[in-house]
Amino acid sequence: MSPLEQVLAHAATAPPSCGDVRVIALDGRSGSGKTSLAGAIAREWDAPVVSMDSVYPGWSGLAAASHMLVAHVLRPLARGEQPVVPTWDWLADRPGPLLPITVGHRLVVEGCGSSVGEASPLEGTRVWLDGPADLRRRRAIDRDGPLFEEYWEMWAQQEATLFAADHTRDRAHIILEMDPEAGPTDR
């Protein structure tokens, strides 16, 4: 079974976790394939995607982003209210606008910290993606360019600290490890 099939199979049997909305969260280390898998899930599932890259409040904001996701997206959905996605203006290094998002009965959330802390019980399918650090680093820098290279070590340390304290991987329903040739694969 492919990673996509595995995630969709779990989501099909998981009850709605956020009011009447089924939420799939793709979490894990940078460069592990979360964004690519989220796109495939969103197409198959006909669901919007919230990318944590839009939410992080700057390069040192990984730990704060999960709370922002819960406060602005997940809790409002659980209450049947209109969610908004908080954004960060990376060029101006300040908060950006709150963007309304239309969510039917399905939502995909992807990015480091997407299933941390208070977010976890509001997500019916939690997926952890990971892989060798050198491969993840190369993929992330190829994707995001030289700017991310400058911040890689700082970001990786934030990931290590956050995920160790939260035990995020241990609470995942599905764990996927990268195949160096093909991207994330079943583990």
C-alpha positions as a Markdown table, in Angstrom:
| # | Residue | x | y | z |
|---|---|---|---|---|
| 1 | Met | 0.0 | 0.0 | 0.0 |
| 2 | Ser | 1.4 | 3.4 | -0.9 |
| 3 | Pro | 1.8 | 6.2 | 1.7 |
| 4 | Leu | -1.1 | 8.0 | 0.1 |
| 5 | Glu | -3.3 | 4.9 | 0.2 |
| 6 | Gln | -2.3 | 4.2 | 3.8 |
| 7 | Val | -3.1 | 7.7 | 5.0 |
| 8 | Leu | -6.5 | 7.8 | 3.1 |
| 9 | Ala | -7.4 | 4.4 | 4.5 |
| 10 | His | -6.8 | 5.5 | 8.0 |
| 11 | Ala | -8.7 | 8.8 | 7.5 |
| 12 | Ala | -11.7 | 6.9 | 6.0 |
| 13 | Thr | -12.1 | 4.9 | 9.3 |
| 14 | Ala | -11.2 | 7.7 | 11.7 |
| 15 | Pro | -14.2 | 9.6 | 13.1 |
| 16 | Pro | -14.4 | 13.4 | 12.6 |
| 17 | Ser | -12.0 | 14.9 | 15.1 |
| 18 | Cys | -12.7 | 18.6 | 14.9 |
| 19 | Gly | -16.5 | 19.1 | 15.1 |
| 20 | Asp | -17.8 | 17.4 | 12.0 |
| 21 | Val | -14.5 | 17.8 | 10.1 |
| 22 | Arg | -12.0 | 15.0 | 9.5 |
| 23 | Val | -8.4 | 16.4 | 9.8 |
| 24 | Ile | -5.2 | 14.8 | 8.5 |
| 25 | Ala | -2.0 | 16.2 | 10.0 |
| 26 | Leu | 1.3 | 15.6 | 8.4 |
| 27 | Asp | 4.1 | 16.4 | 10.8 |
| 28 | Gly | 7.8 | 15.6 | 11.0 |
| 29 | Arg | 11.3 | 17.0 | 10.3 |
| 30 | Ser | 12.0 | 19.5 | 7.5 |
| 31 | Gly | 12.5 | 18.1 | 4.1 |
| 32 | Ser | 10.8 | 14.8 | 4.8 |
| 33 | Gly | 8.0 | 15.1 | 2.1 |
| 34 | Lys | 5.1 | 16.6 | 4.1 |
| 35 | Thr | 4.2 | 19.2 | 1.5 |
| 36 | Ser | 4.3 | 16.8 | -1.4 |
| 37 | Leu | 2.2 | 14.2 | 0.4 |
| 38 | Ala | -0.3 | 16.9 | 1.5 |
| 39 | Gly | -0.8 | 18.0 | -2.1 |
| 40 | Ala | -1.6 | 14.4 | -3.2 |
| 41 | Ile | -4.0 | 13.9 | -0.2 |
| 42 | Ala | -5.7 | 17.2 | -0.9 |
| 43 | Arg | -6.3 | 16.3 | -4.5 |
| 44 | Glu | -7.6 | 12.8 | -3.7 |
| 45 | Trp | -9.6 | 14.0 | -0.7 |
| 46 | Asp | -10.9 | 17.3 | -2.3 |
| 47 | Ala | -9.8 | 19.2 | 0.8 |
| 48 | Pro | -8.0 | 22.5 | 1.5 |
| 49 | Val | -4.5 | 22.5 | 2.9 |
| 50 | Val | -3.2 | 24.7 | 5.8 |
| 51 | Ser | 0.6 | 24.9 | 5.5 |
| 52 | Met | 2.4 | 25.7 | 8.7 |
| 53 | Asp | 5.0 | 27.6 | 6.6 |
| 54 | Ser | 2.3 | 30.3 | 6.5 |
| 55 | Val | 1.7 | 30.2 | 10.2 |
| 56 | Tyr | 5.2 | 30.2 | 11.8 |
| 57 | Pro | 5.9 | 33.6 | 13.4 |
| 58 | Gly | 9.4 | 33.9 | 12.0 |
| 59 | Trp | 12.5 | 31.7 | 12.1 |
| 60 | Ser | 12.3 | 31.2 | 15.9 |
| 61 | Gly | 8.6 | 30.6 | 16.0 |
| 62 | Leu | 8.2 | 26.9 | 15.6 |
| 63 | Ala | 7.0 | 26.2 | 19.1 |
| 64 | Ala | 4.4 | 29.0 | 18.9 |
| 65 | Ala | 2.9 | 27.9 | 15.6 |
| 66 | Ser | 0.9 | 25.0 | 16.9 |
| 67 | His | -1.0 | 27.1 | 19.4 |
| 68 | Met | -1.8 | 29.6 | 16.6 |
| 69 | Leu | -3.1 | 26.8 | 14.4 |
| 70 | Val | -5.4 | 25.6 | 17.3 |
| 71 | Ala | -6.6 | 29.1 | 18.2 |
| 72 | His | -7.4 | 30.2 | 14.7 |
| 73 | Val | -8.2 | 27.1 | 12.7 |
| 74 | Leu | -8.9 | 23.9 | 14.7 |
| 75 | Arg | -10.9 | 25.2 | 17.7 |
| 76 | Pro | -13.1 | 27.4 | 15.5 |
| 77 | Leu | -13.8 | 24.4 | 13.2 |
| 78 | Ala | -14.6 | 22.3 | 16.3 |
| 79 | Arg | -17.1 | 25.0 | 17.3 |
| 80 | Gly | -18.6 | 25.2 | 13.8 |
| 81 | Glu | -17.2 | 28.6 | 13.2 |
| 82 | Gln | -15.3 | 30.1 | 10.3 |
| 83 | Pro | -11.5 | 29.5 | 10.6 |
| 84 | Val | -8.8 | 31.9 | 9.5 |
| 85 | Val | -5.2 | 31.1 | 8.8 |
| 86 | Pro | -2.7 | 33.4 | 10.6 |
| 87 | Thr | 0.1 | 34.3 | 8.3 |
| 88 | Trp | 3.6 | 35.7 | 8.6 |
| 89 | Asp | 5.1 | 38.2 | 6.3 |
| 90 | Trp | 8.6 | 36.7 | 5.9 |
| 91 | Leu | 10.0 | 39.7 | 4.0 |
| 92 | Ala | 8.8 | 42.3 | 6.6 |
| 93 | Asp | 9.4 | 39.9 | 9.5 |
| 94 | Arg | 6.0 | 40.6 | 11.1 |
| 95 | Pro | 2.5 | 39.2 | 11.2 |
| 96 | Gly | 0.6 | 39.1 | 8.0 |
| 97 | Pro | -3.1 | 39.1 | 7.4 |
| 98 | Leu | -5.6 | 36.5 | 8.8 |
| 99 | Leu | -6.8 | 34.6 | 5.7 |
| 100 | Pro | -10.3 | 33.0 | 5.7 |
| 101 | Ile | -10.3 | 29.4 | 4.6 |
| 102 | Thr | -13.4 | 27.5 | 3.5 |
| 103 | Val | -13.5 | 24.0 | 5.0 |
| 104 | Gly | -16.1 | 21.4 | 4.2 |
| 105 | His | -15.8 | 18.2 | 6.1 |
| 106 | Arg | -12.1 | 17.6 | 5.4 |
| 107 | Leu | -8.9 | 19.4 | 6.1 |
| 108 | Val | -5.2 | 18.7 | 5.6 |
| 109 | Val | -2.7 | 20.4 | 7.8 |
| 110 | Glu | 1.0 | 20.0 | 6.9 |
| 111 | Gly | 4.3 | 21.2 | 8.4 |
| 112 | Cys | 6.6 | 20.9 | 11.4 |
| 113 | Gly | 4.6 | 21.2 | 14.6 |
| 114 | Ser | 1.2 | 20.6 | 12.9 |
| 115 | Ser | 0.2 | 17.8 | 15.4 |
| 116 | Val | 2.0 | 19.1 | 18.5 |
| 117 | Gly | 0.3 | 19.7 | 21.8 |
| 118 | Glu | -3.3 | 20.9 | 21.8 |
| 119 | Ala | -3.6 | 20.2 | 18.1 |
| 120 | Ser | -3.2 | 16.4 | 18.4 |
| 121 | Pro | -6.6 | 15.5 | 19.8 |
| 122 | Leu | -8.3 | 17.6 | 17.1 |
| 123 | Glu | -6.6 | 15.6 | 14.3 |
| 124 | Gly | -8.1 | 12.2 | 13.5 |
| 125 | Thr | -5.2 | 11.0 | 11.4 |
| 126 | Arg | -1.7 | 12.0 | 12.5 |
| 127 | Val | 1.2 | 11.1 | 10.2 |
| 128 | Trp | 4.9 | 11.4 | 11.1 |
| 129 | Leu | 7.4 | 11.8 | 8.2 |
| 130 | Asp | 11.1 | 11.6 | 8.6 |
| 131 | Gly | 14.3 | 10.5 | 6.9 |
| 132 | Pro | 18.1 | 10.8 | 7.0 |
| 133 | Ala | 19.2 | 14.4 | 8.0 |
| 134 | Asp | 21.5 | 14.9 | 5.0 |
| 135 | Leu | 18.8 | 13.9 | 2.5 |
| 136 | Arg | 16.2 | 16.0 | 4.3 |
| 137 | Arg | 18.6 | 19.0 | 4.4 |
| 138 | Arg | 19.4 | 18.7 | 0.7 |
| 139 | Arg | 15.7 | 18.4 | -0.3 |
| 140 | Ala | 14.6 | 21.4 | 1.9 |
| 141 | Ile | 17.3 | 23.7 | 0.6 |
| 142 | Asp | 16.6 | 22.6 | -3.0 |
| 143 | Arg | 12.9 | 23.5 | -2.3 |
| 144 | Asp | 13.3 | 26.7 | -0.3 |
| 145 | Gly | 16.6 | 28.0 | -1.6 |
| 146 | Pro | 19.8 | 29.4 | 0.1 |
| 147 | Leu | 17.9 | 31.5 | 2.6 |
| 148 | Phe | 16.8 | 28.3 | 4.4 |
| 149 | Glu | 20.3 | 27.0 | 4.4 |
| 150 | Glu | 21.3 | 30.0 | 6.6 |
| 151 | Tyr | 18.7 | 28.9 | 9.2 |
| 152 | Trp | 18.8 | 25.1 | 8.8 |
| 153 | Glu | 20.8 | 24.4 | 12.1 |
| 154 | Met | 18.6 | 26.8 | 14.2 |
| 155 | Trp | 15.4 | 25.3 | 12.8 |
| 156 | Ala | 16.6 | 21.7 | 13.2 |
| 157 | Gln | 17.4 | 22.4 | 16.9 |
| 158 | Gln | 13.9 | 23.8 | 17.4 |
| 159 | Glu | 12.5 | 20.7 | 15.8 |
| 160 | Ala | 14.5 | 18.4 | 18.0 |
| 161 | Thr | 13.6 | 20.3 | 21.1 |
| 162 | Leu | 9.9 | 20.5 | 20.3 |
| 163 | Phe | 9.4 | 17.0 | 19.1 |
| 164 | Ala | 11.3 | 15.4 | 22.0 |
| 165 | Ala | 9.3 | 17.3 | 24.6 |
| 166 | Asp | 6.0 | 16.6 | 22.9 |
| 167 | His | 6.7 | 12.9 | 21.9 |
| 168 | Thr | 5.0 | 13.8 | 18.6 |
| 169 | Arg | 6.3 | 10.8 | 16.7 |
| 170 | Asp | 5.1 | 8.4 | 19.4 |
| 171 | Arg | 1.5 | 9.7 | 19.0 |
| 172 | Ala | 1.4 | 9.4 | 15.2 |
| 173 | His | -1.1 | 6.9 | 13.7 |
| 174 | Ile | 1.2 | 6.3 | 10.8 |
| 175 | Ile | 5.0 | 6.6 | 10.5 |
| 176 | Leu | 6.6 | 7.1 | 7.1 |
| 177 | Glu | 10.3 | 7.1 | 6.4 |
| 178 | Met | 11.8 | 8.6 | 3.3 |
| 179 | Asp | 13.0 | 6.4 | 0.5 |
| 180 | Pro | 16.0 | 8.2 | -0.9 |
| 181 | Glu | 14.9 | 7.4 | -4.4 |
| 182 | Ala | 11.2 | 8.0 | -4.3 |
| 183 | Gly | 10.3 | 10.1 | -1.3 |
| 184 | Pro | 8.2 | 9.0 | 1.8 |
| 185 | Thr | 7.5 | 5.3 | 2.0 |
| 186 | Asp | 5.9 | 2.9 | 4.4 |
| 187 | Arg | 7.9 | 1.9 | 7.4 |
